[in-house]
Amino acid sequence: MSLYQGIDLRGDADLIKKLKKVQTKTGIAAIKKALRKAGNKIKNSVKQNAPIDSGNLKRSIKVFNDNSRGSKGGALLRVGADRKIAPHAHLVEFGTDERQLNKPSIITISTGQTFTVKHTGKMPANDFFNRGYESSKQSAIDTFTSEIKQALNNI
């Protein structure tokens, strides 16, 4: 058995014609639109699950175009945190262990008090992203499927 399997479409000339048109710019645009709608479903769910302190984490959740090598000639999106807005997103999602600092940090707060920090505290994981993804995954798949069917029917 081959590692790669193919599908042999015979007899449905209309479907074959439509699938060939999907390879055009119009078809790729339809796929990207469907992916964006599906990605927004996941983004909204993740935002609902994000903890709120300053609001930066919630505001940082976005749908990004993925221009990696894997997406060349196709469409690939990614839902994640904008690291410029919330560089700490991964620490919230996965938590942290307590760490001893090699070199103590001296911190001065607004009242003028100075503290020496020799170790960091432990933060439990808050898997808000995973919860949001899991709760919206099927809705995103349904949205993508519906959009692609509609695009094929319009060809």
C-alpha positions as CSV (number, residue, x, y, z in Angstrom):
1,M,0.0,0.0,0.0
2,S,1.3,3.5,-0.9
3,L,1.9,6.1,1.7
4,Y,-0.1,8.5,-0.4
5,Q,-3.6,7.6,-1.5
6,G,-5.5,9.3,-4.3
7,I,-9.1,9.7,-5.3
8,D,-10.3,8.7,-8.7
9,L,-13.3,10.7,-9.9
10,R,-15.0,9.3,-12.9
11,G,-18.4,10.1,-14.3
12,D,-19.1,13.4,-12.5
13,A,-17.8,15.8,-15.1
14,D,-19.5,18.8,-13.5
15,L,-17.8,18.2,-10.1
16,I,-14.4,17.6,-11.8
17,K,-14.8,20.9,-13.7
18,K,-15.6,22.8,-10.4
19,L,-12.7,21.2,-8.6
20,K,-10.3,22.3,-11.3
21,K,-11.6,25.8,-11.0
22,V,-10.7,25.8,-7.3
23,Q,-7.1,25.9,-8.3
24,T,-7.5,29.3,-9.8
25,K,-7.1,32.6,-7.9
26,T,-10.8,32.7,-7.4
27,G,-10.8,29.3,-5.8
28,I,-7.8,30.1,-3.6
29,A,-9.6,33.3,-2.5
30,A,-12.7,31.3,-1.6
31,I,-10.6,28.9,0.5
32,K,-8.9,31.8,2.3
33,K,-12.2,33.4,3.0
34,A,-13.6,30.1,4.4
35,L,-10.5,29.6,6.5
36,R,-10.7,33.2,7.9
37,K,-14.3,32.6,8.9
38,A,-13.4,29.3,10.6
39,G,-10.4,30.9,12.3
40,N,-12.6,33.7,13.6
41,K,-14.8,31.1,15.3
42,I,-11.8,29.8,17.1
43,K,-10.4,33.3,17.9
44,N,-13.7,34.4,19.5
45,S,-13.9,31.3,21.6
46,V,-10.3,31.6,22.8
47,K,-11.0,35.3,23.7
48,Q,-14.0,34.3,25.8
49,N,-11.8,31.9,27.7
50,A,-8.8,34.3,28.2
51,P,-8.3,35.6,31.7
52,I,-8.6,39.3,32.2
53,D,-6.1,41.3,34.2
54,S,-5.1,44.2,32.0
55,G,-7.0,42.9,29.0
56,N,-3.8,42.7,26.9
57,L,-4.0,38.9,26.7
58,K,-7.6,39.0,25.4
59,R,-6.8,41.8,23.0
60,S,-3.7,39.9,21.6
61,I,-5.7,36.9,20.3
62,K,-5.8,37.3,16.5
63,V,-6.1,35.3,13.2
64,F,-2.8,35.6,11.3
65,N,-2.0,34.7,7.7
66,D,0.7,32.1,7.8
67,N,3.3,32.7,5.1
68,S,5.4,29.8,6.0
69,R,6.8,27.3,3.5
70,G,3.9,25.0,4.2
71,S,1.4,27.4,2.9
72,K,3.1,28.2,-0.4
73,G,0.6,27.7,-3.2
74,G,-2.3,27.3,-0.8
75,A,-3.9,28.9,2.2
76,L,-2.9,28.5,5.9
77,L,-4.0,30.5,8.8
78,R,-3.0,30.5,12.5
79,V,-4.8,31.7,15.6
80,G,-2.6,32.9,18.3
81,A,-1.4,35.7,20.6
82,D,0.3,38.7,19.1
83,R,3.6,38.6,21.0
84,K,3.9,42.4,20.7
85,I,0.8,42.9,22.8
86,A,1.1,39.8,25.2
87,P,4.5,38.3,25.2
88,H,3.5,36.4,28.3
89,A,0.6,34.4,26.7
90,H,2.5,31.1,26.7
91,L,3.3,31.5,30.4
92,V,-0.3,31.8,31.2
93,E,-1.3,28.9,29.0
94,F,1.3,26.5,30.3
95,G,2.1,27.9,33.7
96,T,5.5,28.3,35.3
97,D,7.7,26.6,37.9
98,E,9.3,28.4,40.8
99,R,12.9,29.5,39.8
100,Q,15.9,30.7,41.7
101,L,17.5,33.6,39.9
102,N,21.2,33.4,39.2
103,K,21.5,37.1,39.8
104,P,19.1,38.8,42.1
105,S,17.0,41.7,40.6
106,I,16.5,44.9,42.5
107,I,13.1,46.4,41.9
108,T,11.9,49.9,42.9
109,I,8.1,50.5,43.0
110,S,6.3,53.8,42.6
111,T,6.3,54.5,46.4
112,G,10.1,54.4,46.3
113,Q,10.4,51.1,48.1
114,T,13.2,48.8,46.9
115,F,13.0,45.0,46.9
116,T,15.5,42.4,46.0
117,V,14.0,39.5,44.1
118,K,15.9,36.2,44.5
119,H,13.3,33.8,43.1
120,T,10.1,33.8,41.1
121,G,6.8,32.4,42.2
122,K,5.0,29.4,40.6
123,M,2.0,30.1,38.4
124,P,-0.4,27.3,37.6
125,A,-1.4,26.6,34.0
126,N,-4.5,28.2,32.7
127,D,-5.1,26.5,29.4
128,F,-7.6,29.1,28.1
129,F,-6.4,28.6,24.5
130,N,-6.8,24.9,24.5
131,R,-10.3,25.2,26.1
132,G,-11.3,27.8,23.5
133,Y,-10.0,25.7,20.6
134,E,-11.6,22.5,21.8
135,S,-15.0,24.1,22.4
136,S,-15.1,25.8,18.9
137,K,-13.3,23.2,16.7
138,Q,-16.4,21.6,15.4
139,S,-18.1,24.9,14.7
140,A,-15.0,26.1,12.8
141,I,-15.0,22.9,10.7
142,D,-18.7,23.3,10.0
143,T,-18.2,26.9,9.0
144,F,-15.3,26.0,6.7
145,T,-17.3,23.2,5.1
146,S,-20.4,25.3,4.5
147,E,-18.3,28.1,3.0
148,I,-16.5,25.8,0.6
149,K,-19.8,24.1,-0.5
150,Q,-21.3,27.6,-1.1
151,A,-18.2,28.6,-3.2
152,L,-18.4,25.4,-5.2
153,N,-22.1,25.9,-5.9
154,N,-21.3,29.4,-7.2
155,I,-18.7,28.1,-9.7
